[in-house]
Amino acid sequence: MMARYDIAIIGTGPAGLEAAITAKVRNKNIILFGNKDLSRKMQVVDHPILNYLGLPEVTGRQMAAAFTEQLEKMNIEITELKVTAVYAMPGYFGLQLSNNEMAEADSVILATGVVAGKPYPGEEQFLGRGVSYCATCDAPLYKGKTVACIGGSADEEAEADFLGEVCEKVYYLPLYKGDVQFTHDNVEVISGRPVEISGAMKANKLTTDQGSYDVDCVFILRAAQFPGQLVPGVEVDGNAVKVDLQMRTNIPGLFAAGDIAGQPYQYIKSAGQGNVAALSAVSYLDEKKRNG
């Protein structure tokens, strides 16, 4: 079990970083989950961003470098663990992590960006019954079994390799281009796009546009999850979390900022919302303290 934090911030785009900076300035004990290379969306932008106040014609890469320097000066560390679920408990939040540990926080700011598309047919129905988002957490349940693993990026290959260590057979379905290599021979790379996850009491089949595979579990490894799956009970509109002008969600102590809170998808808007979310979280914590 990790320590209890005042604020857990999930995401290292402009919204999450600004939230972390603001919360740190307000002397809150924070943990920031994300990628030390920051948002992929920023790293691939080589053309000038023309509407970010004070940084004329800065590229996404240059902006990421400036953000990283500011984090270092403020001694804000990035914890490179994926948060696979956030549970609203009485008086606090429990965060399930990809290393099978739990973290606790009095408030949470979601800044994970927008997730394109929608869940696969059967994904939500069989979640926890043959569908998993965390190989490290759930692989031991399928020791000696056959599983499928849908990888959203090359970053997920390590988890698939771990499945190969535990499971009898792993079908790996990459949703990206490039060479895919594993250290375990029982991990088979298959082609196609996922179409449906089906079964009876539990999921037992993954169907793609190239064929079907009998499996005991389907591991879906995305860079970010759909918000309704990440936080059970949070109110959503499509792929966006519903928030008010203070970035509050329908769950007390849970805030959302940036692309996950809906359009427009702009860096300057995300940073501003991250600032508001952090200030709202600070107010929430202060009120909670006053009310004992």
N, C-alpha and C positions, 0 to 999 in steps of 0.2 A: 504494500500500500504506500502510495506517495503521500506527501504532506498535504494538508488542507490549504487551499489558496483563497484569497479574496475574490480574484477574477481569473477565470480560465478563458483564454482567447484562442479561437481555432481559425487559423488561416493567416498566411503571410503575404497577402496582397496589400494594396494601400489601406484598405479598411482595417484589417487586422493589425498592421504595423502602427497606424495612427492611434488605434485604440490602446495598444500596448504603451506607446509613448505617453499618451495623456494619462493613463492609469498610473504609470510610473511617476510622472510629475506630481500626481495626487497621493503619492506615498502608499500605494496599494501593493500588496504582495500578489504578484501575477505569475502565470505560466503561459507561455506563447507556444502553441503547437503549429508546426508547419515545416517548410523546407528552407534550409539555409541558403539556397539559391533563390529564395523568394518565389513569387508567382511565375509559373511558366509563361503566362500571358504577357508578363513584362519582359521576360528574357528573349522572346522571339520578335519583339517590336524594335526594328532597326530604323524605322522612319521617324521623323520628328513628330512629337506630340505638341500641338500648337496652342492648346487651351488650358495648360496647367499654370496657374498663377505663380509668377516669380521664377519659373524655369522655362523660358522661351525656347522652343525648338529642341527640347531635350528628347532623347530616344528612351524607349522602355529600359534598355540595358543601362543607360547612364542614370536613369532615375533609380533603378534597383541598386546601383553602386552607391548613390547618394544616401538612399535609405539604409543600406547596410552600414555605412560609416556612422550614421546617426545612432543606430542601435548599439554599435560598439562603444561609442562615446558615453552612452547612457547605461552601459553594462546590462543590456537586455539580451538574454540568450534565447535561441530558438530550440525547442525540443522537437527533434525529428522522429516523433512517434505518431502514427495515425490514430485518430480518435474514431473508433468504430461505432460507438453509441453514447448518447448522453441521456441519463435518466434523472428526472426530477424527483428527488426524494424529499421527505418532510424537512424543510429548512436548509437544504443544500442540494448540490448536483453531484451525481456519480458519473465519471467518465471512464468508459471501458477503452483500453488502449491496445494497440496491435501487439504488444509484448506480453499480453495477458494480465497486466497489472491494472489497477484502478486508481484514478486520481479523484480528489474531491475539491469542490470549489463552492463558495457561497453564491457566486453568480457566474454566468457564462455569456460570452459574446461570440455569435456565429459570424464568421467572415470567410466562409469557405469558397465563395464564388458561385457561379451558376453552373448547374449540371445540365448538359445538353441531353435531349431525348427524353425518354420516359422508361419506367421499369419494364423489364421483359414480362410477357404474359406468364403468370405463375410465380413470379419472383416474390411479390408481397404475400401471396397466399401461403407459400411454403417457407417463409422466413422463420428460421429456428427449427424447421422440420425438413431439413435437407437443402436449405439455402443458407449460406453463411457469407459474411463480409470480412472475416478475419481468419486466415489460414493458421497463424500462430496460435490463436485462441482455441480453435475447434478441430485442428488436425488430429489430436489424440483420440477424438471420438470416432475417427474413421481409420484407425490402425488396421492394416491388412485389407482395407476396402478399396473400391474403385471410385474415383471422384473425377469431376471436371473442374477446370479452373479457367475463368474468363479474365484475361489480363488487359486492363485498359492502357497500360504503358509498359515500357521496358523495366520500370522501377518495380513492377510486381513480380518479376522473374525469380527474385530471391525467395519470395513466399511460395511460389510454385515449386521451386527446388526443395524447399522444406517439406512440402506435401509428398514429394517423391521419396523422401527419407522415411516417412511414416506410413504412407499408404502403399497398397499393392500395385496400383496403376493410377496414373494421372493423365487425363486428356487436357492439354493446354491449348486454349483458343486465344491467340493474340489478336487484339483489335487495332494493331498498328503494324507498320512495315519495318523491315530490317531483319538481320540474322537473330535467331533465337537459339540459345544453347544452354543445356543443363548438364549438371554433373551426374545426375542419376538417369540411367538408361530406361527406367520405367516411366519417364515423363515423355509422352508422345505429343508432338505439335500437330494440331489438326487445323484445317482451313475451313472457312465459312463464317457466317454471321449467326449469332444466336437468334432463334425464332421463338422458342417456348420452353418453359420448364414445366414438366407434368408429373403426375403421380396420383396416389390415392391418399392414404393417411400421411405419407411422407413423399417428398420428391424422389423420383427414381429414373427420370429420363431427361436428357438435354437434347432438344431438337435444333439443328442448324439448317441453313439452306443447302447444305451439302450432305446431310445425313443425320441419323439419330444415334445416341449413345446411352446405354444403360449404366447408370451411376448411382452411388449411395448418397452423394452430396454434390451440389454445384456451388463452388466458391466464386463469388463475383467481386473482383478486386478493382475498384475504381480509385482515381486520384481523389475524388470527392463523392459523397453520397447524396442522394436526394434528401432534402431536409426532413421530410416526413418520416423517413426511415432512420435518419441519424438521431432525431429527437422524437420519440413516440409522444403523440399528443399535441405537437406544435401545429398551429393553424397555418395552412399554406394556400396559395393561389397559383395553381400550375406548379412550376418548379421554384417559385419564390415564397419566402416566409412573409406572412402578413405582419407588418409593423405599424406603429403610430409614428408621429413626428419626433418622438423621443427614442425611437428605435426599440420600443418595448414590444415583445410578442405577447401572445395570450397566456404565457406561462410566467408568473412573477419571478424576476431574477434572471430571465433569459432574454437576451437582446440579439438583434441581427443587424448587419451593416454591409454595405457594398453590393456587389452583383447579386448576392443571395436574397437581398431585399427587393429585387426587381429593377426594371429599367429606370433611367438610362444607364447603360454600362460605360461609365466614364471614370477615369482615375480620380479626377478632382471631386466628383460626387462621392466616390467610395471613401476617400480620405476624410471628407467632411462628416459623413455618416459614422465613420469609425470614432471620430472625436465625440460626436453626440452620444453614441452608444456607451463610450467609456464614462462620460460625465453622468449619464443616466444610471449606469451600474454603481458609480460612487454614491450617488444620491440614494439608490436602493439600499446599499450597504449601511449608509449612515442612518437611514430610517429604521432599518432592521436592528441596528445597535441601540437606538433610542428606545425602541419598543421592547427591547430585552428578549 
